[in-house]
Amino acid sequence: MTDLKFAFRQLLKNPGFTTVAVLTLALGIGACTAMFSLVPAVLLRPLPFRNTERLVWIENTGTGGLSARTSRVDNFLEWRAQNTSFEDLAGYFAFFDYSRYTLIGNGEPQRLRGVGISRNFLDVLGVQPLLGRGFTDEECVWNGRKAVLLSHSYWRQHFAGDPKVVGRTLTLNGDPTEIVGILPPTFDFDSVFAPGTEVELLLPFPLVEETARWGNTIFAIGRLKPGATLGQAQAEFDVISRQVAGAHPERGGFGARMSGLETSIRGSFRQSLLMLFAAVGCVLLIACVNLSNLLLTRANARRKEFAVRVALGATRWRLIRQTLTESLLLALGGCALGVPLAFMASAGLSRLSTFSIPLLQSTSGGSDPFLQIHPGSQPLLRRVDRPGDRDSRR
């Protein structure tokens, strides 16, 4: 206690040194802790799906905008009917960002973003609604019964988490629409598949002749059968695509390019984030080295003080213990200031949409990390062109 009191008085006598030392440590600790929150959430934490290693991302073989990377509905149906490598294939409408839905019946009218999904989309991913159910066959036909699934965050914010909202009918774009279910907190579509956007609704997307006329509009996801490999599936789809292209030349050239779903979501950012993580670690190291130099300089200036204390009978260990106590107080001060900085940085990162990083919202913290995911490669969706464009039709 005597060492602590003396160290505290010594630091108060040198406010300039103390302030610089504490701020240097706080910045290093805050930045490093924020990155320790970001990297596990974005790169290491398992995706909120069942048996993620068997999920495969399937896109067209073109390069460029969405029209080159998405597939036609009729080609998707051919893949699903003829393949033997997948348990099932699902898809979603890739151009959802160009339309909005007006919701009436819950206070003021609201403009919302919704994504059309195939009936089996959640089943393929292994996601079960928190409340209610998924879509039925009657809801996934052209001009079928209107239904909608609400994201968990939207349900909590605008319906106060009321479970009785399931089964309620609201007016969506002028049509009576039943809320059939609530998505679980572990899965938000936007965080995984469309980072940088906010998706409040999932709607049934009919895989029918009418939507096939829209051209390249959907992304596909498949779940491999046990024992099947990505290479086998790719080879099989290459054969199917050539056969279908020969039988239907009016559809133009197309193909299937496959990759693991986790690789597609995280692959483009992995190297950059790891490099950033290493850079932040170097920042903390540099801060410690600079602080060590400051302490050495300060110790040199206190040589007379140490000489007097030795003359009065202080041992070498007594002097070392005193300087270590002062360093401990500086470290505690840096931690005390660095931890709030880390919380603020993590919260800011979780709301950052500029770089469209998948799963970034899950860095906001919480007692159970899996319940904090708002599950969200280079983004899987790019706002490049519209399905109504001539090139998109082709």
N, C-alpha and C positions, 0 to 999 in steps of 0.2 A: 504493500500500500504506500509505503514511503517512496519507493521508486516511481510509482504511478503519479503521486502528487507532484514530485519534483519534475518528472517528465512533462506533466501538464503545464506547470509553471514555465518551464523552458520553452515550450511551444508557444505559449501566450506571449512571451517576451520577444518572439520573432514572428510576428503575424504575416509578414511578407513571405518568408520561407514556408511557413505552415500552409498558407493559402495555396501557393504554387504546388507544393507537394501533394496536398489533398486533391486539388483539381486535376492534377496529372494522373493520379491513381484512379480518380472517379471516372474520367473519360475512358481510360483503358478498360476498367472493369465493366463499365456500362456497355461499351461497344462489344466487348467479348461476350458478356452474358446475353445480350440481345441476339448475337449470332448463334450462341449455343441454343437459343430457343428456336431460331429460324431453321437451321440446318436439319435437326431431327424431324421437325414438322414437315418440311418440304421434301427431304431426301430419304429419311430413314424410317419414319413411321409407316406402318402398313396402310395401304389404301383401304377404304371402308367397304371392301367387297369380300365375298366368299371365294377362297382359293384363287387369289389374284394371279398366281403364276399360270393359270390356265386360261386367262382372259387375253384375247387377241384384238388388236386394233386393225381394222381393214379399211383401206382407202383406195381410191382410183390411182392409176399409175401416172397420171399427168402431173405437171409441175405448174406452179403459179397460184392463182386464186382458188377460191372454194369450188368453182365450177370444174376445175381440173382435178381436184382431189376427192370430190364427192362422187357418188354413184347413182345410177338410175334405179328406180324402184323395181322395174322389171328385171334388171340384171341381178339385183339383190335377191329377188325371189328365185331366180335360176340357181344362184349359188346355194341358197338355203335348201332347195329341193334336191339338188344333185350331189352335194358333198357328203362324204362319209367320215370326215375328220372332226366335225363339231357336234356337240350335243344340241346346240341351237345357235341361231344368229338373230341379233336384234339390231335396230337402227333408230336414229333420230334425225329430225329435220334440221339441216345444218344452217339454213338461212333464217333462223328464228329472230335474229337481231334486227331484221328490217320491218317487223310488225309489232304492234302493241295491242293489248287487250284492255278494254274499258270495263271495269268491274263496278256494278251498281248493286246496292242492297246492304252495304256495310258502312253507313255514314256517307261521307262525301265520295263522289265518283273518283276512282283511282285508275291511273294508267300503269299497267303491269306488263312485264315481259314473260312470255310463256314459250315452252319448247314442246313440239310435237314428238312423241315417242311411240314406238311400236308396242303392241299389247304386252309382249314378253320382255320388254327392256329391263325392268327391275328384276325379273326372274333370272335373266342371264347374268346380271351383275351379282345376284345373290343378296338383294336388298329387299327387306320387308317393310311395308308402311308401319309407322308407329301406331297409327289409328286407322281404322277403315280397311280398305282393300285397294287393289290395283284395278286396271281397266278390264272390261269384259269384251267379248267378241262383238256384242251389239253396239258397243261404244266406239269400236275401231273400224267401222265401215263408213263409206262415203255418206255424208249427211246422217250419221248415226246419232244416237242419244248423246246429248252433251254432258260431259263429265270433266272433272279437274282434280288434280292432286296439288295440295299446297305445300310449299317448302316449310320446314320447321321454324325457321327464323321469322318468316312472314306470318305464320300462324300465331307465334308467340307475341309479335309486335302489334298485330292488327286485330287479333281475336282473343288476346289475353290468355292464350293457351286453353281455351274452352273446348273440351272434348265433344261437346254437343254440337259443334259446328259440322261434324261429319254427318252427312245426310241432308244438310241444309241446302236449299236452292237459292242461288244468286243469279243476277243477270250479267252475263259476260258477252260483250259486243252485241247486245240486244237480244241474246238467246238465253232462256232459262237453263242454267247449268248447275248440276249437282256436285257438291264437294264430296267426293267418294273416299278421300283418305288424306292423311298427313304424313309427310316424309319423316324419317327418323332424324335426330340431330346429328348423326354421324355422316349424313349424306346431303350435301347441297350440290345440285347439278353444276352450277356455275363455277364453284371452286375447283372442281375436277376437270370439267370439259370446256369451260368457257371462262377462264380467269379474267378478272377485270370487268366483268359484267355482273348483273344481279338478276337472277331468275327466280321469280316468285311462284310460277305455275308450271306444272307438267300436264299436257293435254294428249289425248289419243291421236295418233297420226295413222290414217288408213293407208295400207300398202295395197293399192288398187290401181286399176287402169287410169283413173282420172289423175292420180298423183304421178303416175309413170310418165304422163305427157309433159310434166313440168321439167323434164330433163334431169341433169345431175343435181340431186338435192339432199341426199342422205349420207351419213357416215354409218358404218357398220361395226358392230362388236360381236365377237364370237366366243363361245366357251368350248375349249377343246375337250374331246372325250379323254377319259383316263388312258394313258399310254400313247396318245397321239402327240406328234411333235409339230412345231411350227414349220419346219422344213417340209414335212409331209403335206401339211395343209396348203402351203404355198404352191408346191408342185401340182397338187390336185386342182387348185383354183386356176392355175395357169392353163391347164387342159380344158377346164370347164369354160373359161373366158374365151379361148380360141374357138371352141365349138359353138358357143352362143353367138359370137361375133360373126362367124361364118353363116349361121342360120338367120341372123338378123343384121344385115349390113347397114340398115337404116339407122341403127343405134350408134354408128360410128365406132372408132377404136376405143377400147377400154380394157382394163385389167384389174388385178387386185395386188396391192402391196401390203404385206403384213408385218407387224411387229408386236412385241409384247405390250399390253396396255400400259404397264408401269413404265416401260421404256419410252413409249410415246408421250406420256404425261410428264415424266421427269427428265428424260434424257437430255434435252437441249439445255437445261439449266444446271445439270449436275456439276460439270466441270467449272462453270463460272462461279457457282456458289461455294464450291470447295476452295477455289482460289481466293474468293473474298473472305472465307473463313480463315484461311491461312494468313491473309493480309491483316485481318483484325488481330489475330494472335501476335503477329509481328508488332503491331501498334502497342499492344500491352507490354511486350518484351522491351520495346524502345522506351516506353514510359518508365518501366522499372530500372532500366539502365540509366536513364537521365536522373531519376530520383536517387539512385546510388551515387552518382557523381555529385549531386547536391549535398548528400549526407557526408561524403568524403571531404568536400570543401568545408562544410560546416564543422566537421571534426577537427580539421587542421586549424580552423580559427579558434577552437576551444582548447588548444594545447596548454595554454597557461592554466586554465581551469583544471584540467586533468592533472597537471603537475602539482598544483596546490593540494588536490584531493589525495594524490599519492603521498605527498609529504605529511598529510594528516593521518595516514595509515590505511587508505583505501587499497584493496588488492586489485590485481588485473581483472579477475573475474567480476569484482564489484563494478568496475568501470564498463566492462562488456555488457553486464546485465542491465545497467542503466541505459546504455545506448540502444540495446535491443528493446527495452521498454518504450523508449521514444519512437522507435520504428514501428512497434506494434500499435501505438496510438495513431500514428499516421496511416497505417494500413486500415485500422478500424474506421477512421474518418473517411478514407477513400471509399470503403465499402458502404458506409452509411449514406454517402452521397451517390455512389455508383449504382446501388440497387434501385432507387427511384428512377434514375436515368434509364436503367435497363428496362424497367416496366413501361416507361413512356415510349422508349424506342420500340419495344415489342408491340405495344398497342398501335403505334404509328405504322409499323411494318404490316400489321394484320389488315390495316385499312388502305394500304397502298395499292392502287390499281394501275399505276402508270406502266409498269413493266409486265403486267399480266402473268404473274408467276402462279402456277397451280398450287393449291393447298396453302396459300400464304395466310389466309384468314385463321388457320389453326395455330398460328404463333401467338394468339392473344392470351394464352395461358389458361389455367383452371386446374381443378383438382384431378379431373379425369381427362387426359388428353384426347381420348377417343370421343368424348362428348363435346369437344370444342371444335371439331372439324366442321367447317362449312363446305363439305365436299359435294375443282377445282380444282413443254416441249416448245419448245416454241409453242405458243398457244395452239390448241387443236383447232380453233376457229379463227379465221381472219376475215375482217370486213373488207372484202375486195370488190366483189361484184354481186349482182342480184340474179336470182333465177329467171327473171323476166328478160334479161339481156339476150341478144341473139346468140352470143358465144356460149352463154350458160345453157340455153336450150340445146345447142348442139352437143 
